[in-house]
């Protein structure tokens, strides 16, 4: 903003606040996209895959899981409410029944793009969990099944061993997830 003083030759410049640049813009965007696909895949998988339905029903009704990247997000929240699964992008401060929090953007990016599986990430302390461990293990099984559908077979082999058998064609699962 420019102010003109009584003397027209003197112009005062007000200092502007520096723009805050969020680091890792590309990685954050990819992680957010994969989180959206994972959430939609869980909701669609609940309809077509009996194992996902069984695990989600075993956790109970009215639960939510927050999948987040510390310290600045993005955050996805999924769960079941009123006998229906839901998934959405949420805020970092939002409360949930269970939380899976990745310790950094690089760790999350590695796991979401197929560079590392959930089991290896947990063994290397790349994420923390908060909540009932029995229910968290069911969530991990659900995520593994959905990743088996979403990722190509060559990539899924690196992520999990063994690859969960498919009850639905991968192309059908992808189309159902996207549309």
N, C-alpha and C positions, 0 to 999 in steps of 0.2 A: 504494500500500500504506500502510496506516495502522498506526502503532505507538503503543502506550499506554505512557507512562513511569510511574515510580513515583508521580508526582503526577497524579491522574486529570484535572486541569484542563488539563494540557499535552498536546496531541496534536501529534505530529510528522508532517508530510506529506513523503513522499519524492517527489522530482521525477521525473516520468515523461518518458521520451524522446519527443520530438515525432514524430508520424507523418510518414513520408516520402510525399509525394504525387508520383506520377509525372505529369509534365506531358503534356497532349495525350491524355487518356484516350480520347476519342471517335475522334480521328485514328488513334491506335495500334490501336484495335479494328478500325476499317475497314481499315487496312493489313494487319493480321493475317488478317482474313477474305479479302481479295483475294489475299494470299499463299497461303492454303489453297486457294482456288479455282484459282489459277494452277498450283499444284503438282499438284492433282488433274486439271486440264485437260491438263497435259503428259503425265501417266501415261495418261489416256484417249486423248489424241491420238496417242500412240505406237501404240495398237492400231488406230485407224481412219483416220489420215491418213498417207499414204506419205511426205510431205515431212518430217514430224516424225520418223518412224521412220528415214528416211534420214539426217537430221542427227544424231540421237541415236546411231545406229550408227557414223556417221563419227567422232564424238568418241572412241569406243572403249568398252571394258568397264571396269567398276570405276572410275568417276569420280563426283565429287560437286561440286555447285555450291551455294555459300552465298549466299543473297539476304538481305541484312541492312540494317537502318537503324541508323546510328551515332548516338549512342554507347550506347543502351540497348535496342535491338531494337524490334520482334520480328524473328525470324530464321526463314527457311525454308530447308531443305536438300532438294535433289532431285538425282537422278542415276540411274546405272544400276549395278547390282551383280548378278552371276550371271545375266547376260542378261535382267534384268527391271528396268524403271524403278521408282523409288521416290520418295516425297515425304513430308516430315514437317516439323513445326515443331520447330526445334532451339534450342540455346542460342547466345548471342552468342560465347562463347569456343570453340565447337567448330571443329575444323579441317576444311578442305575442299580439294579440288584446285584449284577456282577460286572466286573471291569477287567478287560485285557488291555494293558497299557504298554505300548512299545517304548523303549527307552530313548529312541532317537529316530530321526527321519531316515538315516542310512540303513538302520536295522530293518525298519518297516519296509523300505523300498526293496531291500534284498529279498525279504520274505514274500512280498506281494508280486514281485516280478519273476519269481521262480528261481532265484539264486540260492534260496535256502528254505527248507521245510519248517513247519511249526515245531517239530520235535527237536531238530538241530538248534533252532532259535531259542527254545526253552533251555536246552542243555548249555548253551552259551550265555545264558542270562540276558538275552536281548529284549525280553518283555517280562512284565510282572502281572500277576493275577490277583484279583481281590474278589472274594466270594466263596461260596461252597465249592470245594474242590471236585466233588462228585459231579456237580452240575457243569463245572468248567470242562471236565473231561468229555462230557457229552457234547458240549459246544465245539470242542476241538475235533471230535469225530464228525460232527456235522460239517464243519469247515473243510475237513479233509475230503469228505464225499463231494461237496460242492466244487472244490478245487479240481477233483478228478474229472468232473464234467466240463469245467470251464477251460482248463489248460490242456494243450495237446499232450498226447501220450508220452512223447520224448521228454517234455518238461515235467510232467507228473511223476515220471520215474525218479527224477532227481529230488522231488519234494517229499515223496512218501514211498514207503516200502512195506507191504505190497500196495499196489494201486487198488482201491476199493472197486469191486465189480459194479458195472453200470446196469441199472434197471430200465433206463430210458436211453435212446439214442442221443449222443452228444449234440448233434445239430438241432434236434427237437428241443433239447434242454436250453441251448443257447438262444434259440428263437423265442421260446417261452419266457426266458429271463429278460430278453431285450424288449419284447413287444407285449 
